[in-house]
Amino acid sequence: MTNNELNQNSFYGIFIDYEINNDGYPTKWYFLTNIHPLDIFSNK
């Protein structure tokens, strides 16, 4: 597994975790990056 693959898996894992725990509170990823996960996917 390359670093890029690992990073992608981590990113999608966190995004899925956000979806599952979408209770109105920011995720750890949100605090680390200051970017909302849904902003990434909706920004085309």
N, C-alpha and C positions, 0 to 999 in steps of 0.2 A: 504493500500500500504506500503510495507516495504521500508527501506532505499535503499536496493539493487535494487529494482524495480524502485525507483525514480531515482537512479543514472543511470541505464540503459536507462530509458526514456530520461533523460537529455542528455546522450551521443549520442543516436541515433538522438535526435532532433537537436543537434548541427551538427552532421554529415550530416543530410538531409539539414540543413540550409547551410552548406558548399557546398554541391552539387548544390543547387539552385543558390547560389551566387558565383559560381566558375568563378571569373573574374580575377584570377591571384593574388589576395591579400590574405594574411593570415587571418584566422578568429580569433575572440576573443579567442576561445579555443586554437588555435595555440600559441597565445601569452602567455596564462596562463600555458600551459604545455610544450611548446617548442617542441612539437611533431606534425608532420603533420598528419591529420586524415587519409589520404590515406596510410601513412606508416604503420599504425596499421593494416588496413585490408589487405594489400598486404604482410605483414610479417607473413608467415605461419610457 
